[in-house]
Amino acid sequence: MAKNAKIDLDAFAETERDPVTRDEFESAMGQMISHPAKPATRSENREPTREELSRRWKFSRR
């Protein structure tokens, strides 16, 4: 943006916004913060867990 560019401040004032209370804001931020992280990408180089081994190599009689 050029240094001499003028910003139309009235255009910002005309934007319609719903009022937000502090409680609503804090509730929304709390939900965002407490949201669980994405599950880690499974790597094929890691050691399988006991459950995975038992699922993969379950022996059964024929």
C-alpha positions in Angstrom: 0.0 0.0 0.0 1.3 3.4 -0.9 2.3 5.8 1.9 -0.1 8.5 0.6 -3.1 6.2 0.2 -6.1 7.4 2.1 -8.3 4.9 4.0 -12.0 5.5 4.0 -12.8 5.2 7.7 -16.5 5.7 7.1 -16.6 2.4 5.1 -15.4 0.5 8.2 -18.1 2.1 10.4 -20.8 1.0 8.0 -20.0 -2.7 8.4 -22.8 -4.5 10.2 -21.6 -6.6 13.1 -23.5 -8.5 15.8 -22.5 -7.3 19.3 -20.5 -9.9 21.2 -20.4 -10.0 25.0 -17.2 -10.7 26.9 -18.6 -14.0 28.2 -19.4 -15.2 24.6 -15.9 -14.3 23.5 -14.3 -16.1 26.4 -16.5 -19.1 25.8 -15.5 -19.3 22.1 -11.8 -18.9 22.9 -12.0 -21.6 25.6 -13.6 -24.0 23.2 -10.9 -23.3 20.6 -8.1 -23.8 23.2 -9.6 -27.0 24.7 -10.2 -28.6 21.3 -8.1 -31.8 21.0 -5.2 -31.6 18.6 -5.2 -33.4 15.3 -4.1 -37.0 15.7 -0.5 -37.6 14.9 0.3 -39.0 11.5 0.9 -42.7 11.7 4.4 -43.7 10.8 5.3 -47.0 9.4 8.7 -46.9 11.1 7.3 -47.1 14.6 6.9 -50.3 16.6 3.4 -51.7 16.5 1.4 -51.8 19.8 0.3 -55.1 21.3 -3.3 -54.5 20.2 -2.1 -53.9 16.6 -0.1 -57.1 16.6 -2.9 -59.1 18.0 -5.3 -57.8 15.4 -2.8 -58.4 12.5 -1.5 -61.8 13.6 -4.5 -63.4 15.2 -4.2 -67.2 14.8 -7.3 -69.2 14.2 -7.9 -72.9 13.7 -8.8 -74.1 10.3 
